[in-house]
Amino acid sequence: EIQVFCDQPTVELSPHLYGLFFEDINYAADGGLYAELVQNRSFEYYSLTNNRRGQGLHPLYAWNTIQRSGGHAETQVTDAEPLNPNNRNYVELQITKSGEVGVSNKGYDGIHLDQGARYNVSLYARAKDWSGDSSLTIRLESKDGSDCGSVRLQGVDGDWKKLEGIITANQSTDEASLLVTTSGEGTLHLDMVSLFPQNTFKGRRNGLRKDLVLALKELNPKFFRFPGGCIAHGSGYDNRYNWKDSVGDIAQRKPNWNLWGYHQSYGLGFFEYFQLCEDLEMAPLPVIPIGVGCGFRGNDFVPIDELGPHIQDALDLIEFANGPTTSLWGQLRAEMGHPKPFNLEFVCLGNEEHDTPDMRQRFPLFSKAIREAYPEIKIIGTSGLGAGIPIYDLMTKDNVYSSDEHYYMPPNWFLKNEGRFDDFDRNKPLIFVGEYAAHDHGRKNTLFSAISEAVFLNGVERNADMVDMTCYAPLFGRKGHCQWNPDLIYFDKRNVVRTANYYVQQLYGQNKGDVFLNNEVAMKTIGRPSTVSGQIGIGSWNTTIEVEKVTVNGRDVSPTNWKVLSGTYSDKDNHYYQTDKTATPAMSLGREVIDGETVSIEIRARKTGGSEGFLVRFGADAKGNGGYWWN
Ligand code: AHR
């Protein structure tokens, strides 16, 4: 029988210690979490000349012209009379010979359909110089040309008009296309051609992929950092994520290119992010750019005397989340269907900023304005990339709530850094580990990388008075479309693959304690081996323990010459070894145990350094073999 007494809790664990970091990288948003099945729905793609991956993109990417039954059309994308100033491009079909004429979209690697499932279809259409039937046929067609379901939409005329319908799939397939066709003749304009499954998370329109949201929910995350990452401050400041472009009617949102080599429709925007946070009970952590572009991509910045509108964007975001419905941005939130505030508590200023004079000048201007307008908002700053935490001094001076550190390092770094926070100054800002992942050989998700992350999290929990939040990065990777590995969750159009690293996050997220118990244990062991002797051992990585007191049957055999044990890892003896031979006899009873006799050994010790526990072994022989051990 072994009884272990842990005297007292030492560290309270933050209620939001484990959360998520979401960035639209690896097609995590469009073609990922966002359930839209049509790719390039508003014809806004263009070639990203500065990006190797995005060079093949163009306004008709993912689209084809349909000319069947003798029909003929010239197809082009134009912005001559746009749907609105934000959504400029649309497709124009000049149909000179009627038949079955229109366009088709192949989605993301083909559109997958489930037999019996219902799909919402919508588009904007306008016709000029028209003759013949003014209805449009929206049809889902499998790769082999068979019909998977269709709907006819009436009422196209000379002005932009939104048409909507529902299609029930009559078969399951993985590679369907969506066809929009007409039998009329003249000029047809189409924009915002959209197809959503009705079976989104919570059945929301403009919703999210249910299977992916459930994979997030199973992590039990307590916060959500979004929208990046590098895309938050952009490749050149003009490319930053402007949250105002991502809210309101989806047809009015202003798309942006994505520095990871594709495009962002912003259909999944700040409203949807806040709503997801509410649904999964996560604290929203929006990342606000601070007038400085991504340091890895040019590091351009807004002149100080032009910063005003950018600071105002930050303040308006807080109003959008929390403001009354009578306020400008609170009213928009209400119009979008959420009159209640989203209870925003934190904002992150900057992402992984480089330590430059421009950054140092601009950060305090944002934090000051936010504190003045919203003193209740907690400001999370940024310390930069890697273990050097170059900007922590600025964060300390600014007295931020916490400071965001990022590490993408080999597994051994995580093992060695289990004790990283042991010596952090408790008078400085808390730490937010806002991006991390162990990068093993080949940047694959390995069991070793996952275990090293777990070891690191043990150190985080021991230092939870210093480390307030942590999140793995990146979160999602779409099979065949990854710019970055490893990721936590991989998916294709139907499947979700949880990695070993995911299960570590889940283990810690689902089993987070309220407190971290002190390593100081009082251990009382009662047993009846034939002899009693024992030893105390230490684990790897320079563990040091201090032994205060040992009693055997109440007899004080407390050590004199071996009070402090220290050493390094040894491969001998199955990773367990005797640390101080002189200690062994002192712990023994010194005679055979009488049958029926109870022998009680009490050891009081504590670990004072290193990353591993200590071991106590006692039992049948002089080395303690055959007995019990406690780690
Ligand atoms: O997570 C991928 C990228 O890594 C993020 O966009 C950036 O913050 C970091 O450098």
Residues whose N, C-alpha, C, O or C-beta is under 5 A from the ligand:
A	BS01	AHR	G229 C230 I231 E352 A473 P474
